[in-house]
Amino acid sequence: TNTTVETNFATKPVVVKAIQSYPGKDFSIHITDKSSQKGIAGASFYNGKYLIGMTNATGDISLSNFPGGLYLVKIEKDGYRNATTLLIVYNNKTQNFAISPK
């Protein structure tokens, strides 16, 4: 295993714990409005300054062969509060996140 912690979240990827020998996973992220529970289109999903993806019209992002591990990620969307959370990649499933309107 390889463990690193980056302190400058704004400019570098933040990998809390990456599992080198763990195979990449195909999974989805679903981002919703915390109040309405509806998917949010156009939300940006970041690891540090690196854009992982943007949500489609239903609030989904599909990722392929993503390295297993624990990541500190940020979600941004105009009209919503930015959210920082942990992304745990260990199996092929949908991970749900909710963000609050401003």
SERO-4910 file (N, C-alpha, C, O; in steps of 0.05 Angstrom, whole numbers):
BEGIN
 pado doro    nc1    nc2    nc3   cac1   cac2   cac3    cc1    cc2    cc3    oc1    oc2    oc3
  Thr    A     17    -24      0      0      0      0     17     25      0     40     24      9
  Asn    A      6     46    -10     20     72    -11      2     93      1    -21     96     -7
  Thr    A     12    107     21     -4    127     35      9    154     32     32    158     38
  Thr    A     -7    174     21      3    201     19    -19    220     28    -43    214     24
  Val    A    -11    242     38    -30    263     45    -19    289     34      3    298     43
  Glu    A    -34    302     16    -26    328      5    -41    350     21    -65    347     25
  Thr    A    -27    371     28    -40    391     44    -51    414     27    -68    429     37
  Asn    A    -41    418      3    -51    440    -13    -73    430    -32    -68    424    -55
  Phe    A    -97    428    -21   -120    417    -35   -127    432    -60   -137    421    -80
  Ala    A   -121    458    -61   -129    475    -83   -111    469   -108   -120    474   -130
  Thr    A    -87    459   -105    -70    456   -128    -60    428   -133    -48    424   -154
  Lys    A    -65    409   -116    -54    382   -120    -76    361   -114    -94    366    -98
  Pro    A    -74    338   -127    -93    317   -121    -89    308    -92    -67    309    -81
  Val    A   -110    301    -79   -109    293    -51   -116    263    -50   -140    256    -53
  Val    A    -97    247    -45   -101    218    -42    -96    212    -13    -73    213     -4
  Val    A   -117    205      1   -113    198     29   -101    171     31    -82    167     47
  Lys    A   -111    152     16    -98    125     15   -104    112    -12   -127    107    -18
  Ala    A    -84    107    -27    -87     93    -53    -78     65    -49    -58     59    -35
  Ile    A    -92     47    -61    -85     19    -59    -73     10    -86    -88      6   -105
  Gln    A    -47      9    -88    -33      4   -113    -41    -22   -127    -45    -21   -151
  Ser    A    -44    -43   -112    -49    -69   -125    -79    -74   -130    -86    -94   -141
  Tyr    A    -96    -56   -121   -124    -59   -124   -132    -51   -152   -125    -29   -161
  Pro    A   -146    -68   -167   -153    -62   -195   -172    -38   -197   -187    -32   -179
  Gly    A   -170    -24   -220   -187     -1   -225   -216     -9   -226   -222    -32   -232
  Lys    A   -234      9   -219   -262      3   -218   -278     20   -237   -270     43   -242
  Asp    A   -300     10   -247   -319     25   -263   -342     31   -245   -355     12   -234
  Phe    A   -349     56   -241   -370     63   -222   -383     90   -230   -372    103   -248
  Ser    A   -404     97   -218   -419    121   -223   -420    138   -198   -420    128   -176
  Ile    A   -422    164   -203   -427    184   -181   -453    198   -188   -458    205   -211
  His    A   -470    201   -168   -496    214   -172   -497    238   -152   -495    234   -128
  Ile    A   -500    262   -163   -500    286   -146   -529    298   -147   -540    303   -168
  Thr    A   -540    303   -123   -567    313   -121   -568    339   -105   -550    345    -90
  Asp    A   -590    353   -108   -597    376    -92   -606    366    -65   -625    350    -64
  Lys    A   -594    375    -44   -601    365    -17   -630    370    -10   -642    354      5
  Ser    A   -641    392    -20   -669    399    -13   -689    383    -30   -708    371    -19
  Ser    A   -685    384    -56   -705    371    -74   -700    342    -80   -718    328    -89
  Gln    A   -676    333    -74   -668    305    -80   -665    300   -111   -663    276   -119
  Lys    A   -666    321   -127   -664    317   -156   -635    319   -165   -619    333   -153
  Gly    A   -628    305   -186   -601    305   -197   -594    333   -207   -611    348   -217
  Ile    A   -569    340   -204   -559    367   -212   -542    364   -237   -521    351   -237
  Ala    A   -550    377   -259   -535    377   -284   -512    397   -282   -516    419   -271
  Gly    A   -489    390   -294   -467    409   -296   -451    414   -271   -436    433   -269
  Ala    A   -454    396   -251   -437    398   -227   -409    387   -233   -407    367   -246
  Ser    A   -389    401   -223   -361    393   -228   -351    377   -204   -357    384   -181
  Phe    A   -337    355   -209   -326    337   -189   -296    337   -191   -285    328   -211
  Tyr    A   -282    347   -170   -253    351   -171   -238    333   -151   -249    327   -129
  Asn    A   -214    326   -158   -194    315   -139   -171    335   -140   -156    335   -159
  Gly    A   -169    352   -119   -150    374   -120   -159    393   -142   -182    401   -143
  Lys    A   -140    402   -159   -147    420   -181   -155    404   -206   -162    417   -226
  Tyr    A   -155    378   -205   -160    361   -228   -190    354   -230   -201    342   -212
  Leu    A   -202    362   -252   -230    355   -257   -232    326   -263   -220    316   -282
  Ile    A   -248    312   -247   -253    283   -252   -276    281   -272   -275    263   -290
  Gly    A   -296    298   -270   -318    297   -289   -339    317   -282   -338    330   -261
  Met    A   -359    320   -301   -382    337   -296   -407    320   -300   -408    302   -316
  Thr    A   -427    327   -284   -451    311   -285   -467    317   -311   -467    339   -322
  Asn    A   -481    296   -319   -499    299   -343   -526    310   -334   -528    320   -311
  Ala    A   -545    309   -351   -572    322   -346   -586    310   -322   -603    323   -310
  Thr    A   -579    285   -314   -592    272   -292   -575    272   -266   -583    260   -246
  Gly    A   -552    285   -267   -535    287   -244   -515    265   -241   -505    260   -219
  Asp    A   -509    250   -263   -492    227   -261   -465    232   -275   -463    247   -295
  Ile    A   -444    218   -265   -418    217   -278   -411    187   -278   -413    174   -257
  Ser    A   -401    177   -301   -392    150   -302   -362    150   -305   -351    164   -322
  Leu    A   -348    134   -289   -319    133   -289   -310    104   -295   -322     85   -285
  Ser    A   -289    101   -311   -279     75   -317   -251     71   -308   -234     89   -310
  Asn    A   -245     47   -298   -218     40   -290   -205     59   -271   -181     66   -273
  Phe    A   -220     69   -252   -211     89   -232   -196     73   -210   -207     54   -199
  Pro    A   -172     82   -202   -157     67   -182   -171     66   -155   -182     85   -145
  Gly    A   -171     42   -143   -183     39   -116   -169     56    -96   -145     60    -98
  Gly    A   -183     65    -75   -171     81    -54   -191    100    -42   -215     98    -47
  Leu    A   -181    117    -25   -196    137    -11   -186    165    -20   -163    171    -17
  Tyr    A   -204    181    -30   -197    207    -42   -213    229    -29   -236    226    -22
  Leu    A   -200    252    -25   -213    276    -16   -221    292    -41   -204    300    -56
  Val    A   -247    296    -45   -257    308    -70   -274    332    -64   -284    336    -41
  Lys    A   -278    349    -84   -294    373    -82   -315    373   -103   -310    366   -126
  Ile    A   -339    382    -96   -361    385   -115   -368    415   -117   -372    428    -96
  Glu    A   -370    425   -142   -377    453   -146   -399    456   -167   -400    441   -186
  Lys    A   -417    475   -162   -438    481   -181   -448    509   -174   -453    515   -151
  Asp    A   -450    527   -194   -461    554   -189   -488    551   -176   -505    535   -184
  Gly    A   -493    568   -156   -518    568   -142   -519    549   -118   -539    547   -104
  Tyr    A   -497    534   -114   -496    514    -92   -471    519    -76   -451    530    -86
  Arg    A   -471    510    -51   -448    511    -34   -428    490    -43   -436    467    -49
  Asn    A   -402    497    -45   -382    477    -51   -382    456    -29   -386    463     -5
  Ala    A   -377    432    -36   -375    410    -16   -349    395    -19   -341    389    -41
  Thr    A   -337    389      3   -313    372      4   -321    347     19   -332    348     40
  Thr    A   -314    324      7   -322    299     18   -302    277     11   -283    281     -4
  Leu    A   -305    254     23   -288    231     17   -302    214     -4   -326    208     -3
  Leu    A   -286    205    -24   -295    186    -44   -280    160    -39   -256    159    -39
  Ile    A   -295    139    -33   -284    113    -28   -288     95    -52   -311     89    -59
  Val    A   -267     88    -66   -269     71    -90   -260     43    -83   -236     38    -78
  Tyr    A   -279     25    -82   -273     -3    -75   -289    -23    -90   -283    -47    -90
  Asn    A   -311    -15   -103   -327    -33   -119   -341    -19   -141   -341      6   -142
  Asn    A   -354    -34   -158   -368    -22   -181   -397    -16   -173   -415    -32   -178
  Lys    A   -401      8   -161   -428     15   -154   -431     46   -156   -411     60   -160
  Thr    A   -455     55   -153   -461     84   -154   -456     96   -126   -466     85   -106
  Gln    A   -442    118   -125   -438    132   -100   -454    158   -102   -452    173   -122
  Asn    A   -469    164    -81   -487    187    -81   -477    209    -63   -467    205    -41
  Phe    A   -479    234    -73   -471    258    -58   -493    279    -61   -505    281    -83
  Ala    A   -499    294    -40   -519    315    -41   -506    341    -33   -490    342    -15
  Ile    A   -513    363    -48   -502    389    -42   -525    408    -37   -547    405    -47
  Ser    A   -520    429    -21   -540    448    -12   -541    473    -29   -520    484    -36
  Pro    A   -565    483    -36   -567    508    -50   -556    531    -32   -556    528     -7
  Lys    A   -547    552    -45   -537    575    -29   -560    590    -17   -556    610     -3
***
